[in-house]
């Protein structure tokens, strides 16, 4: 959409559909996690929408297909992150076929297990490039070794294979590559089943729920998390700590998905169930890479409040959180939610300071995260001071 007339027509269409839903500009902007000023500019034709991700989000919130909302729109996809491209290419390789046709070769079970652990260290540390480099060689080796291993070695290799694919899924979902992430989760769950580890399968459902949330398929996210949580009810009731933790993590996904559907009652109900599980454990843990515990429940309390547009609650809860014991990735996620809450209250200087803190903590995560880019783009659009600090920030993330 390049011509001013087309922009005005698009804006008028957005305004018409919003009014049909009975929503004010402030209410609809909150659903989009945008400012009322941003939406007003779109509806007046003063702001150009040229990113497919933003257009899809608008169409989804308005309940219409993209083609109906913007039949004349010429939009471009954001550039694919190098790490996302490398990981997607690794998944696209015919490693399984090659493993079936290749002859047997010696393999080191303990080394494969160590590399799977390292994969998650990179994922939790938001070291995406390092993860892509590691997995380019590791995934083919895991596929081959899983077909040659026997006995206890077969279990260990399949666990390493599942964990490695889940690390891939975790990073790809953060980079917005939901299709590839879904493939990785599917392969992980298959490997976890072969390893005979139901909690590892449940971790797969946890990752799948995250993938669905990124894809804005909240119905599927709720289905995946709810069914897995229910399957763990009996083990959790028997006091199995890892089962309690994984089930609690699934409840947190249910809380966020409900908040994104603007269902505050269910969001806080799930959050309370997760809090009860964390209280039962009594400590922060990292069973099956979920980082579940009392601190992570507080982080999700912040996330739920932001999704529901309650920025005041989000910032009050955030002030009580000491996330220093969690991974850089989780600390970064908290900072993004804090910045979103500050943006809702139009605290521009605070948003800039929070995002700079995040860039120092987890640069690859913040430089590649769609939410960060949207926040910075909004700040730049509304800036009237010519802030050099803001321009420097925009240069790093856009």
Phi, psi and omega in degrees: 000106186245323183286142178305323180297321178293322178296318179296318180297320178297314180298319179296324178294317177300314181297318180298313181291324177298315181295326176299329178280353179075028184250140172285168177300319181296318181293317182289321177299323178296321177299326181274354186060041178234169178277157176297325178298317179301313182294320178300319179295320177298313185290334177276352183081014181271347180238130181273134174256111183231018177241130183299323182299320179290318179298316179298321180293319176299312181299318180297316181293330180273349177075032179227157175292155177301319182297330178280323181290319186219069182296334182264359189288132172250103183242161180236145174287146174297150178302139179286132178298142179306318180296319179297319179297316181295318180292320178295321177295322178298321179290331184280348181289150182273057183295320182295317179297316179299321181295323180293321185274338183282156176282170180285144175222154179297150176215155183254105184299315182296324179292321177298319178296317179297321180291326176295321175298316179298324178301318180286331174298318178293318181296313179292333179273004183055037178260076190291318181296318179296321179297316181298319179297315180298313189282341177302323178265328187289318184299313177300322180294321178293319179299316181291314184294324180297332181272345181255342185284154177223161175061221181296327179299323180298320179296312182299317181294318180292326174295315178298321179296314180298315182296322180293316178294326178291326175297318176302312182298319181299317181285316181298324178295322178294330180271004175082008180268072190291326180297312179294322179298320179298317177301315182297318179297317181300316179294323181294316181295322177298315179294321179296322178294319178296330178281350180071034183243095183295329179288329174292325173296320178294325174298323176299319178295323177299313178295323180296321178299321178294318178301314180296325179294317179298324178281359181062029172258074187292334176295318179289324177299316180294319179298313182296313183288320183293316182293321179291318179298318180296321179297334182268359184308311186293315180295321179293320179295334178279000177088015178289106187302312178301322178294321177299318182293312181294319178297320177297320178297322176296324177296325178295321176297322177296322179297314182293317179298319178295320178298321181290341173269008179063029178257085185296322183299310181290325180300313182283335174294312178296322179296320178295321178295320177294320180296321178297320178295318179295320178296323178296320178289321175077009181198160173282132182231178175221046178296127177053042174058029181264346183050039185276142177166184183304322182293317180293330175296318177297319178301320180285334172299317176299313182298317180297315180298319178297314180299327180273001178079014179263075185296325180299312178297317182303315182287326177296316179293318182301326180295339182268356189266130167248097185266011186297338179276353180266172182292158174304325179298314181290321176298321178296320179298321177297315181297323177297316179294322176297316178298322178296318178296318178297322178295321178299328178267005177060039177267076190302311182299322180293321178299313180300315181297319181293318180293324176295321176299318179295321179295325176291324183283310186219076187302317182293323179296313185284327180288340184249355188278129183299322180298319180296315180298320179295317179300313182294320179299319178295319179297316180297318182297323185266354184290131177243005185258346184069035185301122177293323180299319179292321178296321178296320179296316180297324181296328182282329189246356181240000000 
